[in-house]
Amino acid sequence: MHGELYEPLGLELDNGKARHRPPASALGGLSLAALVVAGSLATALLGQPERRVTDYFAEEAAGTISADQVPVTLTAARPAPVAKASLPIVISGPDDPVLREGGVGFRVEDPVSYRQRPSVAHLPDPDLIEESAYGPLPTRGADGRRPFDVYAGASSGTPGARIAIVVGGLGISQTGTLNALNALPAAVTLGFAPAGNSLGRWMQDARRGGHELLLQVPLEPTGYPQIDPGANTLTVADAVAGRFKALYASLGRISNYVGIMNYMGGRFTGDPSAMESLIAELGQRGLMYLDDSSSMRSLAKDTATLQNVPVATSDVMIDATQDASDIRRQLDTLERIARAEGSAIGVASAFDVSVAVITEWIAEARGRGIEIVPVSALAVDTERR
């Protein structure tokens, strides 16, 4: 369509006025300003090919799959990421969650964006699915796209203090999950527990509402098995040996998430070999890791950074107590961190009081110029597209 833009733009100054030079002229005569104008025009008008979206979704069977009940039947190799050039995308419209919540009149995405359109955000991308006996496992696409790229939530991209709030524990309580989905703004990231029920339905509702999702994976805590995070806990021994049955049993319970966060895991996250093995698996699958900072010994950030896997770390546990005043004080602390450092991440659970205070506080914080963003927007990602 814009083939003529690929021809060199011949421009020269004649008595202070610009005139065209035949395309065959040497580029050495171009002024720096003309080169900048030519590059800007080509960048602004060069489009992106549309990608086919297939309506696909299969609700998972009710109940939790036990890792011991299913053999591992996984593809041996996954494709390496393929670099793709692209240009800024300008998105606007009534189905944009940022605009629905009173954001700016337009939104410019990252220079390269594979994010799903809001109208299909509840549908798993079949190119990012690895079929297994555990259910659909997330994986990189043949073109290098990651679940982290495709299922990421929207943000304005404007400068200023940014805060990500992750509310976890969804799927366990039906009433609590419904309350969180109805009350929390779209910019809040939701964490689902693999032991929950009706996860496919909740996932679709959350994605239709504009939320970004994480999966809370149970990891071995100190004192295990006397202290037990529940079914399909990934242990240090299994991770070091490369046995990921328990992990796959969790990953296959839901889809359309950008990554995982730990549920407990004090011993696991402090073990170098276990973390290296887990982070490598996440990198192959194109997922991020969020550390809830419940353990001071966690090696998550350093390990993920060394392996070029997207990683984020929580700054504040918002609802260590179920007291509305304490929760609000923690949220105020989160804002002070964001104003001092540019961004901050807080985690909470889907208790009714937590959801109510967070929802009220977000409305007030936005009035003070704070932007609430999905957690993926604050992740350290050396492969950022």
C-alpha positions in Angstrom: 0.0 0.0 0.0 2.8 2.4 0.9 5.4 1.0 -1.4 6.4 4.5 -2.6 7.7 5.2 0.9 10.5 2.8 0.5 12.1 4.9 -2.3 14.7 7.4 -1.0 13.1 10.9 -0.6 15.4 13.2 -2.6 15.3 16.7 -1.1 17.8 19.6 -1.3 17.8 23.2 -0.3 17.6 25.8 -3.1 18.0 29.4 -1.9 16.5 28.3 1.5 13.6 26.3 -0.1 13.2 22.6 -0.3 12.9 21.0 -3.7 12.8 17.4 -4.9 15.8 15.6 -6.3 15.4 12.6 -8.6 15.5 9.3 -6.6 18.7 8.3 -8.2 20.6 11.2 -6.6 23.3 10.3 -4.1 22.1 10.4 -0.5 25.1 12.3 0.5 23.4 15.5 -0.5 20.5 15.0 1.9 20.2 17.3 4.8 19.9 15.8 8.3 16.5 17.4 8.6 15.3 15.7 5.4 16.5 12.3 6.5 14.7 12.7 9.8 11.5 13.7 8.0 11.8 10.8 5.6 12.3 8.3 8.4 9.4 9.7 10.4 7.0 9.4 7.5 7.9 5.8 6.8 7.6 4.9 10.4 4.3 6.5 10.9 2.6 5.0 7.8 4.1 1.5 7.7 1.3 -0.9 8.9 1.2 -4.2 10.6 -0.4 -7.3 9.0 -3.5 -8.5 10.7 -3.3 -11.8 12.6 -6.1 -14.4 12.4 -8.0 -14.9 15.7 -9.6 -18.3 16.1 -12.5 -18.6 18.5 -11.3 -21.3 20.7 -12.0 -22.3 24.3 -12.6 -25.5 26.1 -13.7 -25.3 29.7 -11.6 -27.5 31.9 -13.2 -30.4 33.8 -14.3 -29.6 37.3 -11.9 -30.6 40.1 -8.1 -30.5 40.5 -6.0 -32.8 38.5 -3.4 -34.6 40.6 0.1 -34.7 39.2 0.4 -38.4 40.2 -2.5 -39.4 38.1 -1.3 -38.2 34.8 1.8 -39.1 32.8 3.9 -36.4 31.2 3.3 -36.3 27.4 4.8 -33.0 26.3 6.4 -31.7 23.2 10.2 -32.0 23.5 11.2 -28.8 21.8 9.7 -25.3 21.7 10.5 -22.7 19.1 13.0 -20.0 19.9 11.7 -16.4 19.9 11.8 -14.7 16.5 12.4 -11.0 16.4 9.7 -9.1 14.5 9.8 -5.4 13.6 6.7 -3.3 14.1 5.5 0.2 14.7 3.4 2.1 17.2 -0.3 1.2 17.3 -2.9 3.7 18.3 -6.0 2.2 19.8 -9.2 3.9 20.8 -12.8 2.9 21.2 -15.6 2.1 23.7 -14.3 -1.4 24.3 -10.9 -0.2 25.5 -10.8 -0.7 29.4 -8.5 2.3 29.8 -11.0 4.6 28.1 -14.0 3.0 29.9 -12.4 4.0 33.2 -12.0 7.6 32.3 -8.5 7.5 30.8 -7.1 9.7 28.1 -8.8 10.1 24.8 -6.2 8.0 23.0 -3.7 5.4 24.0 -0.4 4.6 22.3 0.9 1.1 22.8 4.4 -0.1 23.1 6.4 0.1 19.8 5.7 -3.6 19.3 2.5 -5.0 20.7 0.9 -8.4 20.3 -1.7 -7.7 22.9 -5.1 -9.3 22.3 -8.0 -7.0 21.3 -10.4 -6.5 24.2 -13.2 -8.2 22.2 -11.3 -11.5 22.1 -9.3 -11.2 25.3 -11.3 -14.1 27.0 -10.3 -16.5 24.2 -7.1 -18.5 24.5 -4.8 -18.1 21.5 -4.5 -21.6 20.0 -1.0 -20.8 18.8 0.1 -20.3 22.4 -1.2 -23.6 23.6 0.6 -26.9 24.2 -1.9 -29.7 24.5 -1.1 -32.1 27.3 -2.7 -34.6 29.6 -2.9 -31.9 32.2 -4.8 -29.5 29.9 -3.7 -26.6 27.7 -0.3 -25.5 28.8 1.0 -22.0 27.9 3.9 -21.9 25.4 5.6 -19.6 23.0 4.2 -19.3 19.5 6.1 -20.4 16.4 6.6 -16.7 15.7 8.2 -16.0 19.1 5.1 -14.5 20.7 4.8 -15.1 24.4 1.7 -15.4 26.6 3.4 -12.5 28.5 3.0 -10.4 25.3 -0.5 -11.5 24.2 -2.4 -11.6 27.5 -0.9 -8.5 29.0 -3.3 -5.9 30.3 -3.6 -2.4 29.0 -2.0 0.8 30.3 -1.8 4.4 29.0 1.9 4.5 28.6 1.9 8.1 29.9 4.7 9.3 32.3 4.0 9.6 36.0 3.8 7.5 39.2 2.5 4.0 38.4 1.2 1.4 40.8 0.3 -2.3 40.1 -2.0 -4.0 42.6 -2.3 -7.8 42.4 -5.3 -9.4 44.2 -4.9 -13.1 44.6 -6.8 -16.1 45.9 -9.5 -16.0 43.3 -11.4 -19.1 42.4 -11.5 -20.5 45.9 -14.6 -18.7 47.1 -17.3 -18.3 44.6 -18.9 -15.3 46.3 -15.5 -13.7 47.0 -14.4 -14.2 43.4 -17.6 -12.7 42.0 -17.3 -9.7 44.4 -13.7 -9.0 43.3 -14.6 -9.2 39.6 -17.6 -6.9 40.0 -15.8 -4.3 42.2 -12.2 -4.1 41.2 -11.2 -1.8 38.3 -9.9 -3.4 35.2 -6.3 -2.2 35.8 -6.0 -4.5 38.9 -4.2 -7.8 38.1 -6.0 -10.9 39.4 -4.3 -14.0 40.8 -6.1 -17.3 40.4 -5.5 -20.3 42.7 -5.2 -23.6 40.6 -7.1 -25.4 43.4 -10.2 -23.2 42.7 -13.4 -24.1 40.9 -15.0 -23.0 37.6 -11.7 -21.4 36.7 -12.5 -21.3 33.0 -15.6 -19.3 33.6 -14.0 -16.9 36.0 -11.1 -16.5 33.6 -13.4 -15.4 30.8 -15.3 -13.0 33.0 -12.1 -11.5 34.3 -10.6 -11.1 30.8 -13.9 -9.6 29.4 -13.6 -7.1 32.3 -10.1 -6.0 31.1 -8.1 -7.7 33.9 -4.6 -9.2 33.4 -4.2 -12.6 35.1 -1.6 -14.5 37.1 -1.6 -18.1 38.3 -0.6 -18.7 41.9 1.6 -21.8 42.0 2.1 -23.6 45.3 5.9 -23.9 46.0 7.6 -25.8 48.8 7.6 -23.8 52.1 10.0 -24.2 55.0 8.6 -27.1 57.2 7.0 -29.0 54.3 5.1 -31.3 54.4 3.9 -30.4 57.9 3.2 -27.0 56.4 1.4 -27.8 53.1 0.4 -25.3 50.4 -2.0 -27.9 49.0 -2.3 -30.2 46.0 0.4 -30.2 43.3 3.0 -28.4 45.4 6.3 -28.0 43.4 9.1 -29.2 45.6 12.8 -28.4 45.6 13.7 -32.0 44.8 11.4 -32.2 41.8 12.5 -28.9 40.3 16.2 -29.7 40.7 15.6 -33.0 38.9 13.6 -31.4 36.2 10.3 -33.1 37.2 7.5 -30.6 36.6 4.4 -32.8 36.8 3.1 -30.8 39.8 3.8 -27.5 37.9 2.0 -28.7 34.8 -1.0 -29.8 36.8 -1.3 -26.2 38.0 -0.5 -24.5 34.7 -3.2 -26.6 32.8 -6.0 -25.5 35.1 -6.6 -22.1 33.5 -5.3 -20.1 30.5 -4.8 -16.5 29.3 -2.4 -15.6 32.1 0.9 -13.6 31.7 2.8 -15.6 34.3 2.9 -17.1 37.8 3.4 -15.9 41.3 4.4 -17.9 44.3 2.0 -19.3 46.8 4.1 -19.8 49.9 7.5 -21.3 48.8 9.9 -19.9 51.4 12.3 -22.9 51.0 11.8 -23.2 47.3 12.5 -19.5 46.4 15.7 -19.5 48.5 17.2 -22.6 46.7 19.4 -21.6 43.8 19.1 -24.8 41.8 15.3 -25.1 42.2 14.8 -21.5 41.2 17.1 -21.8 38.2 15.2 -24.8 37.0 11.8 -23.2 37.5 12.7 -19.9 35.9 14.2 -21.7 32.9 10.9 -23.5 32.4 9.0 -20.2 32.6 11.3 -18.7 30.1 10.7 -21.5 27.6 7.0 -21.0 28.0 7.1 -17.2 27.7 5.8 -16.5 31.2 6.8 -13.9 33.8 7.4 -14.5 37.5 6.0 -12.3 40.3 7.7 -12.7 43.7 5.3 -11.7 46.5 8.3 -10.9 48.8 7.0 -13.1 51.6 10.5 -14.5 51.9 13.5 -12.3 52.5 15.7 -15.2 51.1 14.0 -15.3 47.7 16.4 -15.5 44.7 13.6 -14.9 42.2 14.6 -11.5 40.9 18.3 -12.2 40.4 17.7 -15.6 38.9 15.1 -14.4 36.4 17.2 -11.4 35.4 20.2 -13.6 34.7 18.0 -15.8 32.5 16.3 -12.9 30.7 12.8 -13.9 32.0 10.3 -11.2 32.9 10.2 -10.6 36.6 8.6 -8.3 39.1 8.8 -8.0 42.9 6.2 -6.9 45.3 7.0 -3.8 47.5 4.1 -4.0 49.9 1.8 -6.7 51.4 -1.4 -4.7 51.4 -3.6 -6.7 53.7 -1.4 -8.5 56.2 -4.2 -7.8 58.6 -7.9 -7.6 57.8 -8.3 -4.1 59.2 -9.5 -1.4 56.9 -7.4 1.3 58.5 -4.2 -0.9 58.2 -5.0 -1.7 54.6 -5.4 2.0 53.7 -2.1 2.8 55.5 -0.3 0.1 53.4 -1.8 1.6 50.2 -0.6 5.0 51.2 2.8 3.5 51.7 2.6 2.1 48.2 1.8 5.5 46.8 4.8 7.1 48.6 7.1 4.4 47.1 5.7 5.0 43.6 6.2 8.8 43.9 9.8 8.3 45.1 10.8 5.6 42.7 8.4 6.0 39.8 6.5 2.7 40.4 5.5 0.3 43.0 3.8 -3.1 43.3 1.4 -4.3 46.1 -0.2 -7.7 46.6 -3.4 -8.5 48.5 -6.0 -11.3 48.9 -9.6 -11.2 47.7 -11.1 -10.7 51.2 -14.2 -8.5 51.1 -12.7 -5.8 53.2 -9.5 -5.7 51.1 -11.5 -5.5 47.8 -13.6 -2.7 49.2 -10.7 -0.6 50.5 -8.6 -1.1 47.4 -11.5 -0.1 45.1 -12.2 3.1 47.1 -8.5 4.0 47.4 -7.8 3.5 43.7 -10.6 6.1 42.8 -8.9 8.6 45.1 -5.4 7.9 44.0 -6.3 8.4 40.3 -7.5 11.9 41.4 -4.0 12.5 42.7 -2.4 11.6 39.4 -1.5 8.0 40.2 -2.0 5.5 37.3 -3.0 1.9 38.2 -1.3 -0.5 35.7 -1.2 -4.2 35.2 1.8 -5.9 36.9 3.3 -6.8 33.5 3.8 -3.1 32.8 6.3 -2.9 35.7 8.1 -6.2 35.1 11.8 -6.2 34.2 11.8 -7.7 30.7 14.9 -7.7 28.5 12.9 -9.2 25.7 10.3 -6.3 25.9 8.3 -6.0 22.7 
